[in-house]
Amino acid sequence: MEDRERLQYDVLRELISYSENLIPAVQEIIVELRGAGKPDTQEFLAEIIKGINWEIEVYNQCASLLREKSNYIDKKAMIQAVKNLGASLNSKDNKKIADCMEQDFLPFLNKLALAAKMVVAN
């Protein structure tokens, strides 16, 4: 196995573990943004955005390997999700942010974790 591919496998293993925390955090921030906010909701949201950005970067670096093993991730849908998130964050409308997280990013993060599991399992 080439060094790059071995590194991709390693980072996909990290992504799987990270997703086990990130996905429930996204679910929690959706609840907070829809009205059950806490004093640290905005800080929590910022940390989640960092986590989502990291997973997108992993996807970008491992896309060819992921595509070899699965077709779960639609890159165009991911790009649109990023645009939707940017627009919702710029609006500062918590409901729009929550809707984007629920409709765009929960499916993406779940599919990415599943695709990573398929790659690592083989």
Secondary structure, 3 states (H helix, E strand, C coil): CCHHHHHHHHHHHHHHHHHHHHHHHHHHHHHHHCCCCCCCHHHHHHHHHHHHHHHHHHHHHHHHHHHHHCCCCCHHHHHHHHHHHHHHHHHCCHHHHHHHHHHHHHHHHHHHHHHHHHHHHC
